[in-house]
């Protein structure tokens, strides 16, 4: 084991000895390795850029286009919604005007119907009054006929009493006056 350590120690000594001759300890082999590693990293970067970054960029570009299209569509939808709202408001105003016109027309018809009903009621009341007046006239005529019939009956009863009593003329006039007083003066005047 000592031999191995010794061998390693001598190699390290050789490396340190040869490094003294170089600036920063660089040799041509190291520069070539670094250059090759740099070229490999650049090629790998270009390849990965083509394989990974381009699809990612394409995905981002498509996403940006999608967002832009969505914004444009949203703007268009908003404009269309504003147009629909304006149209709706206009129709709502028209409906309000139309409803007011219908209500006004209905009020006019109701007022006309009210006037017609009042006129019909007045006409019916007039017919009822006329009918009542005619009824009263007929009743009055009937009562007058009954009074006349009673007078005739009273007169015939008086006549039979006069004939039966054979009274004198003053007594007959007295009985006639008494009968007329019982019947009343209004009966003869109507």
Buried (B, 14 or more C-beta within 10 A) or exposed (E): EEEEEEEEEEEEEEEEEEEEEEEEEEEEEEEEEEEEEEEEEEEEEEEEEEEEEEEEEEEEEEEEEEEEEEEEEEEEEEEEEEEEEEEEEEEEEEEEEEEEEEEEEEEEEEEEEEEEEEEEEEEEEEEEEEEEEEEEEEEEEEEEEEBEEEBEEBEEEBEEEBEEEEBEEEEBEEBBEEBBEEEEEEBEEE
